[in-house]
Amino acid sequence: MSHIRPLPDHDLDAFVAIVARAYPGIELHTPAAREQFKERARQQSRDDPAIRLYGLYRDDRLLGGMRLFDFDLNLFGQTMPAGGVGLVATDLFHKKMHVARDLLRFFLRHYRERRTPLALLYPFRPDFYKQMGFGYGAKLNRYRFRPRDLPLVRRGAAAGLVLVGGDHVRALGPADAAALLDCYTRVFGRTHGMIARTRPHFERVLASGENVVAGVEHDGHLAGYLIGMFKPARPGQFMPNDFVIDELLYESPAALGELLSFLHTQADQIETIHYATQDDGVSHWLRDPRDGSGGFANLSHDSNTQALGLMYRVIDVPGIFRVLESRDWGGQTCRLKVTISDSFLPENAGSTIVAFEAGRARVADDESFDVELRLDVAEFSSLLVGAVRFETLQRYGLATLSDDAWAPVARRIFASDVVPQCVTYF
């Protein structure tokens, strides 16, 4: 029988050994690397009590572990609690013994018991977590472009023809952690899918010697910033360099224009810029949107590649509708019976009657309904966060209605103008 509990400090060595074998790419092969990893884990726990390590024990032996995160998430403008999990690791010699299954089930129930209706993770294998009821989030677009293909914006004559991206863009350092957090928090407040952050996150970013951090200031406050790093354009060569954008946030088109102009001016040092984002409109920035891969046929050109990243899971169906009671569900009026299948977390399966009145949702106490919607929890989770359209699920037979005449209403209820945007990795 498995026992899962917070990982004590004296078991950190055993856990790091498990992680080293589970994730060889982290390169925890030397005592120095493992000691550094342990100290980072301790510091993270000290800086942020919302992050905790858990271990799974059988017969008092540590066989695996994970890191849990208490998040605040912006979901359609409503800040709500969400649970995250990362660093799920199983001992190399105890695979196929349901260690990961027990860890994940504990994770889901841990947050469900705390009235946290949504869970999220980055999958090491999407199919593995899809079987556990996690649904796909928005696709990540990876763009590759040359600096000279970015706009170089200049102010009009009334503004003195000052180069945008010149005077207002500056390097950010340790003293700017609070300003970075303030800028991020403002963007978080208006961006569906974002996860709230704390000041220590930005202190760590600014302390890293690898990062280039640039910010643009408007009216005395930080209005946008970019974080990135250089990497060799070709292995083993000193020059030229590529630049990888880790994060690019802005509060206005003007702030974005200045940051893009700043990158444009780096054409003498940067061969290619790499940028991964859920924003599928980045091609519209570019003079030439081709990414250079050249693999597409049929008179079309490669502009970006796509990948599946963040996955979401509803773990309390009535709870998620209660949290989103202030959301406008398309202005619709309907009594919808939502019937969820959930084999991995059976207590989450079953039916919920949601009464929509002029777009506002209320979990009903009585059993009357107009139409029933049936689907698996994975597809429901993707639908709920706006990562997939209702009509897509219905067309593929992944969501069914008891009466298809209600399909236009269901489509409007779950319609979303935006996909969830997230720049936080965990």
VODODREN-936855 format. One line per 2 residues: number of its first residue (from 1); their letters; for each residue z, y, x of C-alpha. Coordinates in Angstrom, 1 decimal. Example, Ala and Ser with C-alpha at 12.3 -4.5 7.8 and 13.67 -1.06 7.14 Angstrom:
<nodes>
1) as) 7.8/-4.5/12.3; 7.1/-1.1/13.7
</nodes>
This chain:
<nodes>
1) ms) 0.0/0.0/0.0; -0.9/3.5/1.2
3) hi) 1.7/6.2/1.7; 0.3/9.7/2.2
5) rp) 2.5/12.6/3.3; 2.4/15.8/5.4
7) lp) 1.7/14.9/9.0; 4.8/15.4/11.2
9) dh) 4.3/17.0/14.6; 5.3/13.8/16.4
11) dl) 2.2/12.0/14.9; -0.3/14.7/16.0
13) da) -1.3/12.7/19.1; -2.1/9.6/17.0
15) fv) -4.1/11.7/14.5; -6.1/13.5/17.3
17) ai) -7.0/10.1/18.7; -8.3/9.0/15.3
19) va) -10.2/12.3/14.9; -11.7/11.9/18.4
21) ra) -13.2/8.5/17.5; -14.2/9.5/14.0
23) yp) -16.0/12.7/15.2; -17.2/12.1/18.8
25) gi) -19.2/15.4/18.5; -16.0/17.4/18.6
27) el) -15.6/16.1/22.2; -11.9/15.4/22.3
29) ht) -12.4/13.0/25.2; -10.1/14.6/27.8
31) pa) -6.3/15.2/27.6; -7.0/19.0/28.0
33) ar) -9.3/19.0/25.0; -6.9/17.0/22.9
35) eq) -4.0/19.3/23.8; -6.1/22.4/22.9
37) fk) -7.0/20.8/19.6; -3.4/20.1/18.8
39) er) -2.3/23.7/19.7; -5.1/25.1/17.4
41) ar) -3.8/22.9/14.6; -0.3/24.1/15.1
43) qq) -1.3/27.7/15.3; -3.4/27.4/12.1
45) sr) -0.4/26.0/10.3; 1.8/28.8/11.6
47) dd) -0.7/31.5/10.7; -1.6/30.1/7.2
49) pa) 0.9/27.9/5.3; -2.0/27.2/2.8
51) ir) -3.5/24.8/5.4; -1.7/21.5/5.9
53) ly) -2.4/18.2/7.6; -1.7/14.9/5.8
55) gl) -1.6/11.4/7.1; -2.1/8.0/5.5
57) yr) 0.3/5.3/6.5; 0.4/1.6/5.9
59) dd) 3.3/-0.4/7.2; 4.4/2.9/8.9
61) rl) 1.2/3.0/10.9; -1.1/6.0/10.8
63) lg) -4.6/4.9/9.7; -6.2/8.2/8.8
65) gm) -5.6/11.8/7.8; -7.1/15.0/6.4
67) rl) -6.6/18.7/6.2; -6.0/20.4/2.8
69) fd) -6.7/24.0/2.0; -5.2/26.1/-0.8
71) fd) -8.1/28.5/-1.6; -8.6/31.5/-3.8
73) ln) -12.2/31.3/-5.1; -14.3/33.8/-6.9
75) lf) -15.9/32.0/-9.8; -18.1/34.3/-11.9
77) gq) -15.9/37.2/-11.0; -12.7/35.4/-11.8
79) tm) -10.3/34.7/-8.9; -9.0/31.2/-9.4
81) pa) -7.2/28.6/-7.3; -9.3/25.8/-5.7
83) gg) -8.5/22.9/-3.4; -10.4/22.2/-0.2
85) vg) -10.4/19.2/2.1; -11.7/18.8/5.6
87) lv) -11.3/16.7/8.8; -11.2/13.5/6.7
89) at) -10.8/10.8/9.4; -10.3/7.1/9.3
91) dl) -9.2/4.9/12.3; -12.2/3.3/13.9
93) fh) -10.7/-0.2/13.5; -9.8/0.2/9.8
95) kk) -13.1/1.1/8.3; -14.0/-0.5/4.9
97) mh) -10.3/-0.7/4.0; -10.3/2.1/1.5
99) va) -8.5/4.6/3.7; -10.9/7.5/2.9
101) rd) -10.9/6.5/-0.8; -7.1/6.7/-0.9
103) ll) -7.1/10.0/1.0; -9.6/11.6/-1.4
105) rf) -8.0/10.3/-4.5; -4.6/11.7/-3.3
107) fl) -6.4/15.0/-2.5; -7.8/15.3/-6.1
109) rh) -4.5/14.4/-7.8; -2.5/16.7/-5.5
111) yr) -4.5/19.7/-6.8; -4.8/18.5/-10.4
113) er) -1.0/18.2/-10.5; -0.8/21.8/-9.3
115) rt) -3.1/23.0/-12.2; -5.9/23.7/-9.7
117) pl) -9.0/22.7/-11.7; -11.7/22.7/-9.0
119) al) -12.0/21.0/-5.6; -14.6/21.5/-2.9
121) ly) -15.7/20.1/0.5; -18.4/19.9/3.1
123) pf) -19.7/16.3/3.1; -20.3/14.1/6.1
125) rp) -22.5/12.2/3.8; -23.5/13.6/0.4
127) df) -24.0/10.2/-1.2; -20.5/9.1/-0.3
129) yk) -18.9/12.0/-2.0; -21.4/12.0/-4.9
131) qm) -20.0/8.5/-5.8; -16.5/10.1/-5.9
133) gf) -17.7/12.7/-8.5; -18.6/15.7/-6.3
135) gy) -21.7/17.6/-7.3; -24.1/19.4/-5.1
137) ga) -23.7/23.2/-4.6; -26.4/25.7/-3.9
139) kl) -28.9/24.7/-1.2; -28.5/26.3/2.2
141) nr) -31.7/28.0/3.6; -32.2/28.1/7.3
143) yr) -34.6/30.9/8.4; -36.1/31.4/11.9
145) fr) -37.8/34.7/12.6; -38.6/37.1/15.4
147) pr) -36.6/40.4/15.7; -39.8/42.4/15.5
149) dl) -40.5/41.0/12.1; -37.3/42.7/10.7
151) pl) -37.6/46.2/9.3; -36.9/49.2/11.5
153) vr) -35.7/51.8/9.0; -35.6/55.5/9.7
155) rg) -33.9/58.2/7.6; -36.0/60.9/6.0
157) aa) -36.7/64.3/7.5; -33.8/65.8/5.6
159) ag) -31.5/63.5/7.4; -32.9/64.5/10.8
161) lv) -35.0/61.3/11.4; -32.0/59.5/12.7
163) lv) -32.7/55.9/13.5; -30.8/53.6/11.1
165) gg) -29.0/51.0/13.1; -28.3/53.5/16.0
167) dh) -25.3/55.7/15.6; -23.7/53.9/12.7
169) vr) -23.7/50.4/14.2; -21.1/49.6/16.8
171) al) -19.4/46.7/18.5; -16.2/45.5/16.8
173) gp) -13.2/44.5/18.7; -9.6/43.3/18.1
175) ad) -8.5/46.6/16.6; -11.0/46.1/13.8
177) aa) -9.5/42.9/12.3; -8.1/44.9/9.3
179) al) -11.4/46.7/8.7; -13.3/43.4/8.7
181) ld) -10.9/41.9/6.3; -11.1/44.9/4.0
183) cy) -14.9/44.8/4.0; -15.0/41.0/3.4
185) tr) -12.4/41.3/0.6; -14.6/43.9/-1.2
187) vf) -17.7/41.7/-1.0; -15.5/38.7/-2.0
189) gr) -14.5/40.5/-5.2; -18.0/40.8/-6.4
191) th) -19.6/37.6/-5.1; -19.6/34.4/-7.1
193) gm) -18.6/31.4/-4.9; -16.9/33.3/-2.1
195) ia) -13.5/32.1/-0.7; -10.8/34.7/0.0
197) rt) -9.7/35.1/3.7; -6.7/36.3/5.6
199) rp) -6.4/38.6/8.6; -5.8/35.8/11.2
201) hf) -9.3/34.4/10.5; -10.9/37.7/11.7
203) er) -8.4/38.0/14.6; -9.7/34.6/15.8
205) vl) -13.3/35.6/15.4; -12.8/38.8/17.4
207) as) -10.8/37.0/20.1; -13.7/34.6/20.8
209) ge) -15.7/35.6/23.9; -18.8/33.9/22.5
211) nv) -19.1/36.0/19.4; -21.1/39.2/19.0
213) va) -19.6/41.2/16.2; -21.3/44.4/15.0
215) gv) -20.4/46.6/12.1; -21.9/49.5/10.3
217) eh) -19.7/52.4/9.1; -20.3/54.6/6.1
219) dg) -18.0/57.4/5.0; -15.3/56.3/7.4
221) hl) -15.1/52.6/6.3; -16.8/49.4/7.4
223) ag) -19.7/48.9/5.0; -21.2/45.7/6.5
225) yl) -21.0/43.5/9.6; -22.7/40.6/11.4
227) ig) -21.2/37.9/13.5; -23.4/35.7/15.8
229) mf) -23.9/34.3/19.2; -26.6/33.9/21.8
231) kp) -27.9/30.5/22.8; -30.7/29.5/25.2
233) ar) -34.1/29.5/23.5; -35.0/26.4/25.6
235) pg) -32.6/24.0/27.2; -32.0/24.5/30.9
237) qf) -33.6/27.9/31.1; -31.7/31.1/31.7
239) mp) -34.1/33.2/29.7; -35.2/33.8/27.0
241) nd) -32.4/33.7/24.4; -32.2/33.0/20.7
243) fv) -29.5/34.5/18.4; -27.7/32.6/15.7
245) id) -26.3/34.7/12.8; -23.1/33.0/11.6
247) el) -22.3/35.6/9.0; -24.0/38.7/7.6
249) ly) -22.2/40.7/4.8; -23.0/44.1/3.5
251) es) -21.9/46.4/0.6; -25.2/48.2/0.1
253) pa) -28.9/48.1/0.9; -28.4/50.9/3.3
255) al) -25.8/48.9/5.3; -28.1/45.9/5.3
257) ge) -31.0/48.1/6.5; -28.9/49.4/9.5
259) ll) -27.8/45.9/10.5; -31.4/44.5/10.3
261) sf) -32.6/47.5/12.3; -30.0/46.8/14.9
263) lh) -31.3/43.3/15.3; -34.9/44.6/15.4
265) tq) -34.0/46.6/18.5; -32.9/43.5/20.3
267) ad) -36.5/42.1/20.6; -36.5/42.5/24.4
269) qi) -33.6/40.0/24.7; -33.9/37.8/21.6
271) et) -36.9/35.5/21.1; -35.9/34.0/17.7
273) ih) -33.1/34.7/15.2; -31.6/31.7/13.3
275) ya) -29.9/32.4/10.0; -28.5/29.9/7.4
277) tq) -27.6/31.3/4.0; -27.7/30.4/0.3
279) dd) -29.8/33.5/-0.3; -33.3/32.3/-0.9
281) gv) -34.8/35.9/-0.7; -34.5/36.5/3.0
283) sh) -38.3/36.0/3.4; -38.7/39.4/1.7
285) wl) -37.0/41.1/4.6; -39.7/40.0/7.0
287) rd) -43.1/41.3/8.1; -44.1/37.7/8.9
289) pr) -42.0/35.1/7.0; -43.4/32.1/8.8
291) dg) -40.7/30.1/10.7; -43.1/28.6/13.3
293) sg) -42.7/24.9/12.3; -46.2/24.7/10.8
295) gf) -45.7/21.4/9.0; -46.6/22.4/5.5
297) an) -50.0/21.7/4.1; -51.9/22.8/0.9
299) ls) -52.7/26.4/2.1; -49.0/27.1/2.4
301) hd) -46.7/28.2/5.3; -43.3/27.1/6.3
303) sn) -40.8/29.9/5.7; -37.5/28.0/5.9
305) tq) -35.9/24.6/5.7; -33.3/23.6/3.2
307) al) -30.1/21.5/3.3; -27.3/20.4/1.0
309) gl) -23.9/21.7/2.1; -20.9/22.6/0.0
311) my) -20.0/20.2/-2.9; -17.9/21.0/-5.9
313) rv) -15.8/18.8/-8.2; -14.1/19.7/-11.5
315) id) -10.7/17.8/-11.6; -9.4/19.3/-14.8
317) vp) -12.0/19.9/-17.5; -9.9/21.8/-20.1
319) gi) -8.3/23.7/-17.2; -11.5/25.0/-15.8
321) fr) -12.5/26.5/-19.2; -9.0/28.0/-19.5
323) vl) -9.4/29.7/-16.2; -12.8/31.1/-17.1
325) es) -11.7/32.3/-20.6; -12.8/35.9/-19.7
327) rd) -16.3/34.8/-18.6; -19.2/35.6/-21.0
329) wg) -20.9/32.2/-21.6; -24.2/33.7/-22.6
331) gq) -22.9/35.4/-25.7; -23.1/32.1/-27.6
333) tc) -21.2/30.8/-30.6; -20.8/27.0/-30.8
335) rl) -18.3/24.3/-30.9; -19.2/22.0/-28.0
337) kv) -17.8/18.6/-27.3; -18.0/18.0/-23.6
339) ti) -17.7/14.3/-22.7; -17.3/13.6/-19.1
341) sd) -17.5/10.2/-17.3; -15.3/10.0/-14.2
343) sf) -14.8/6.6/-12.7; -13.1/7.8/-9.5
345) lp) -10.4/10.0/-11.3; -10.1/8.3/-14.8
347) en) -7.5/10.8/-16.0; -10.2/13.5/-15.8
349) ag) -12.6/11.5/-18.0; -12.9/12.0/-21.8
351) st) -13.8/14.7/-24.3; -12.8/18.3/-24.6
353) iv) -13.8/20.5/-27.5; -14.7/24.0/-26.4
355) af) -15.0/26.7/-29.0; -17.4/29.4/-27.9
357) ea) -17.2/32.7/-29.9; -19.6/35.4/-29.0
359) gr) -19.6/34.1/-25.4; -15.9/33.6/-24.9
361) ar) -14.5/30.1/-24.5; -11.4/28.6/-25.9
363) va) -10.2/25.0/-25.6; -9.8/23.9/-29.3
365) dd) -6.9/21.9/-30.7; -8.9/20.2/-33.5
367) es) -11.7/17.7/-33.3; -14.5/19.3/-35.2
369) fd) -17.7/20.1/-33.2; -21.3/21.1/-33.6
371) ve) -22.9/19.1/-30.8; -21.7/16.8/-28.0
373) lr) -22.7/17.1/-24.4; -22.4/13.9/-22.3
375) ld) -22.7/13.8/-18.5; -21.1/12.6/-15.3
377) va) -18.5/14.7/-13.6; -20.7/15.3/-10.5
379) ef) -23.5/16.8/-12.6; -21.0/18.7/-14.8
381) ss) -19.5/20.2/-11.6; -22.9/21.4/-10.3
383) ll) -23.7/22.8/-13.8; -20.3/24.5/-14.2
385) vg) -20.6/26.5/-10.9; -24.2/27.5/-11.5
387) av) -25.8/25.4/-8.8; -28.2/23.6/-11.3
389) rf) -29.7/24.6/-14.6; -28.9/22.7/-17.8
391) et) -32.5/22.2/-18.6; -33.0/20.5/-15.2
393) lq) -30.3/18.0/-15.9; -31.5/17.4/-19.4
395) ry) -35.1/16.9/-18.2; -34.0/14.3/-15.7
397) gl) -31.8/12.5/-18.2; -28.6/13.4/-16.4
399) at) -27.2/15.4/-19.3; -27.7/14.5/-23.0
401) ls) -27.0/16.2/-26.3; -26.2/14.5/-29.5
403) dd) -28.7/16.9/-31.2; -31.5/18.4/-29.0
405) aw) -31.9/21.2/-31.5; -28.8/22.8/-29.7
407) ap) -30.5/22.7/-26.3; -31.4/26.4/-26.3
409) va) -27.7/27.2/-27.0; -26.5/24.9/-24.2
411) rr) -29.0/26.4/-21.9; -27.7/29.9/-22.5
413) if) -24.0/28.8/-22.3; -24.4/27.4/-18.8
415) as) -27.1/29.9/-17.5; -26.2/31.7/-14.3
417) dv) -28.1/34.6/-12.7; -26.7/33.7/-9.3
419) vp) -25.9/30.6/-7.3; -22.5/30.3/-5.6
421) qc) -22.5/32.0/-2.2; -20.1/30.8/0.4
423) vt) -19.8/31.8/4.1; -16.5/29.9/4.8
425) yf) -16.6/26.6/6.7; -13.7/24.3/6.7
</nodes>
